[in-house]
Amino acid sequence: MTPSTAAEQFRVIAEIGGDVAWVVDCATGLPTYISASIEQLLGYGYDDFHRCLADGGANGPLAALCAGLPRRLARLAGGDLSRLRVARQFDQPHRDGHSVPVEIISSVLTDAAGQPASLVGIVRDLGARREHEAGQRRFASMLNHEFRTPLSSIDGAIQRLEVTGVNADQPTRERYRRISKAVERLIGMLDEYLSPDRIEACDVRRPADRIDPRQLLDEGAQLARAAGRAVTVAPGDLPALLRCEPQGLRLALKVLMDNALQYGPATRPIELSGRRLDGGVELLVRDHGAGVPPEEAEHIFAKAYRGANAGARPGSGLGLYMARSVVEVHGGTLSVCNAGREGAIFRIWLPVRDVPGKDVA
């Protein structure tokens, strides 16, 4: 395929995707094409782009857009291929004076002899993306504030109760401590997941969208070992990769592991296993505790529900509710059954597509 044919195909693909495509001839350093939509995006057209590059790209309103192109073309012509692909983001002034956030991605097409022939690229409008990210940050900040305010009130109230209730009986003081720990845990979750720093960090790179399910089991086993408990892992014939939101499934598995650590006896190991089943994968967490009363098997996944055997153990009744919500978002199921007379088995089932094709996030 000749560079001109490749450039034409690139141009068509880019414009179908809604981007502004441009092509520069490496021999002359001048543009041979730029999408007409550049004028709608920035208020400038092909002639302005051509004039800026003809002047060396150092002056004028398109200086940032063309910055470094002549020098880069000279380096490529000299055999320096270290900058075959370049990506930049900046705010480009529009002809009417306002700024447009853009991303410039360009790559070099070489001829049969391996020499640079054409420099092709796109101009992508980042306005919608930045607005979406800003909306996410505002929403997270709002949630942080709306949750933190009542939690702070509860925290202050329970501290006053602890101070003024020094003569209260032991069960009452224990309830105070449990409430205080629960508030601390919830505030810690706000700091971890809804703080401005956390949201900014999430914008740095695209999060992973798949994980080795055997890794999930291994991470669950590490939680048990960190708590000083014995654990066995039997990954079976699990596939190498599972399409998912890894952090979500880690949260779901952690909830099940916390549950097993609380209700399973310290003298018996927690059993983790996995296998392919019914067009998906099955992940099992088994403890050897008292099990789940049959009449509570479905209710334990309800919001704020705590089973009869929870007793004075710490907890909010939200863990299993969140775990099932995460699994169901992935198109899977989370259920529980008793293992004979010893313990409960929590089962995560997730669909797996083995047919090749386009991945849909």
N, C-alpha and C positions, 0 to 999 in steps of 0.2 A: 504494500500500500504506500503510495507517495505521500509526502508531508502535506501537500495541498488537499488530497482526499481525506486524510486523517483530520486536518483542521476543519474541513467542511462538516465532517461527521460530528466532531466535538462541538462545533457551533450549533448544530441542530439539536443535539442532546441537551446542551446547556440552556438553550432558549425554551425547549419543551419544559425544562424544570423551572422556568421562570427567572433564570439568571441573565445578566447582561454578558454576552460573549464578546471577546475581542481577539484579534490576530495581528501580530507584528512580524514583518519580514526580517529575519536575522541579518540578511546581507545589507539592507539599507537602514535598518533601525527605525523604519517608519511603519505605521499601521496600514494594513490592507483591508481591515474590516472592524467595525464595532456595531453592536446591535442598536437599532433605532430607539430602543427603549431606554438607552442611556440618557436621552434628552428628557424623558419623563421622570427618571430617577434623580438626575443632577442638574438638568436645565442646559446641558452642553451637548453638542453633537459631534459627528465624525470630524468635521473640519477643525473644531477646537482641539480635539484629541491629536489630530495630525499636526497641527501647528505647535502644540506643546512639545511633542517629541522632536519635531524639526528644529526647535530652539534648544534642544538638549534636555528638556523636561525640568529645568531648574527654576523657572519663573512662571508666573501666571496662576490662575485659579485652579488649574489641574496639576500643580506641581507635586502635591502629595500623591495623587493618583499615578503619576508617571515617575515618581522618585526612584532613582537607581536603575531604571530600565536601560538607558544608553550604556552605562558602565557594565551592567550585567551582560548585555549583548556583546560588548567588547571582550569580556572575559570568556564568554562562551566561544566566540570566534577564535580566541587564542588557545582553545582546548581545555579550559578550566570548566569541568562539568560538576563542580561541587554545589552549584545552585540550579540544578535541573528543575527543582520544584520549590516554590516560595509561597508562603501564605502570610498575609499581613491584615491587621484590623486597625482602623483609625476613623476619625470623623472627617468627612469630606465636605467642604463648603458647597452649598447649592448656589446656582446663579442668583437666586433671589435673596441670599444672605444667611438662611438657616443652615444648620449642620445636618448631614445625613450620615449615620453610622454605617460603614461598609466593611466588607471583607473582600480582599483581593487574593485570588489563588491563581497561580500561573505555572505552566510547565513547558518544557522545551520538546519540540518534535525534531528528530534528526533525519538526515537523508540516508541513502544506501551506504555511504562511506562513513556514517557515524558522526557527521558534522551537523551542528545546529542549523536548522532550516527555518523553522517557524517557532515563535513564542506565542502560545495560546493561553488565554486566561478568562476568568469570570469576575464580574463585579456583583457582589451579593449584598442586597439591602438587609442590614441587621436590625432595622428599626422594630419590626414585629417581634423578633427574638428578644431584644433588650426589654421591650415593653412587657413581654410575657414573664421574663426573669424578674423584672421589677415588681410585677404583680404577685409573683410567688413570694418574694421577700416581704412585701407588704402584708400578704395573707399570713405568712409565718409569724411576722412581728405582731400582728393583731392577735393571733392565737396565743402567742407567748404572753402577751399582756393580759388577755382575758382570762387565761388559766392562772397566771401568776398572782393576779390581784386577790382572788378569793383564797388561793393557797396561802398567801402571806397573812391574810386575816385569820385563817385557821391556825397557822403556825404561831402567830402572836397570842391567840386565845388559849391554845394548849399550853404555851409556856407560862401564861398567867395562872392557869389551872394547876400546873405542876408546882408553881411557887406558893400559891395560896392553899393548895390541898395537901400540905405536908403531913397532915394528920389523917388523910384518907386511908381506907383499908388497902391491902395489897392488891386485890383484883382491880380496884379503881386506878391505882397508880400504874398498874401494868397496862391497862387500857390507854392511859395517857401516853405511855411510852410507845405503844403500837401506833397510835394516831400520829405522834411526832415523827416516827420512822417512816410511815407511809407518806407524809407530807414531804419529808426530805427526799424520799425516792422520786416522787413526782416532780419536784423542783429540779432534781438532777436530770430527769428525762427531758425537761424543757431546755435545760442548758445544753444537753447532748444533741437533741434533734431539732430544736426550734430557735436556737440562738442565731443572731446575725452572722457570727463567724462561721457557724456550721452551714448556713445557707450559702454564704459566699464560697465556702470550700466545695459545696456540691456543684457550683457553677464552673469549677475549674476544668473538669473533663467529663466526658460522657461516662456514666456509671456502667459497670459490667452488667451484661444481660444474660449471663449463663454461668453455670458452675458444674463441677464434677460432683454428682450426688454422693460419691464415696468420700469426698472431702467434707461434706456436711456431716456424715456419720463420724468421721474422725474428729471434727471439731466438737461434736456432741460428747465424744469420749473424753476429750481433753477437759471439758467442763466437769465431768465426773471425777477424773483423776485429780483435778485441782482441788476438789472438795474432799479428797482422801478416800474416795470410794472406788471399789473394783468395778470394771466394766468389760464387756466383751463386744466385739464388732464382727459382724458377718455380712459383708457387702454383697454377696451373691453375684448375680450377673448384671449388675447395674450398668447403664451406658456411661460412656466417658463424659458426656456433657448433657446438661439439662437446661433448656430454655426457661429462664425465670428471672426474678429480681432477687439476687443472692441475699441481700441484707434482710429482706422480708422473710425468706425461708430460714435464715439463721435465727431470726427472732422467734419464729414458730417452733423450731427445734429446741431453742433455749427454754422456752416455756415448758415444753414436755420434759426436758431434762430436769428443770427446777422442780417440777411436779414429782418426778421419780425420786429425786434426792430427798424430798420432804416426806413422801409416803412409803418409800421402800426401806426395808431394814438395812442397816449398815453392814450386816453380816452376809448379805447376798449381793451378787453383782447385778448391775443394770445391764440389760441386753439390748444392743442395737443391731438391727439387721435390715437388709434391703433386697429387692428382687424386681424383675420385670413382671408385670401382671396386667392383663386386660388392656393392652395398648398403652400402658403407662408404667410408672414405677411406684413401688410400695416401700415406704420407710416405716419401720416399727420401733417403738420404744417400750420395753417391758420392764416393769419393776416386780418385786416379789412381796408387795405389801398386802393390805387387807382387800384390795380391789375396790370397785365402784358398785354401790348398791344398784341393782338393776333398774329400780324406779328413778334413779338419778342419771342414768347413762346419757340421756339427751339434754337434761337440764343443766349439766355442768358446763356446757358450752354457751349458756345464756349470759348476757351481760350482767355483771355484778352478782352472779350466783355463786354461793359457797356451799359445798356438800356437807352432809351431816357429820362426816368424819374429819372435817377441817379443824374442829375444836378451836384451840387458842393459837393455832399456827398463823404466822403473819400472811397477809394476802389481801387483795382488793376484790377478788372475783372477776378480774378483767383479763387475766393471762390467757386462759383457754378461749375466751371470746375473741381476743385479738388473734390468737394462733389460727383459729378456724377462719376468721375473716381473711387473713393473709392467704391461706391455702385456697379458699374459694375464689379469691380474685385471680388466682392462677388456673382456675378451671378444675381444681381438684376437690377432694373431700378429706375431712378430718373426723375420725370416729374413735370409739373406745369399746373394748369388750374385756371381760374377765378371762384370765388364763386359768381355768379350772378353779382350784381352791387357793391359788397363790398369785396374787397381784393382778395388775391391769396391763393391757396392751393398747397403747395409743397408735393409731394407724393413719399415716399420711399417704394419700394416693394422688399422684399428679400425672396428667397426660403427657405423652412423649410422641412427637412426630418423627417417624423414621424415613418418611418420603422426602427426598430432596426438593428444594424449592425456595421461594422467597420467605425470609423470616419476617413476621409481623410483630412489632414490639407490643 
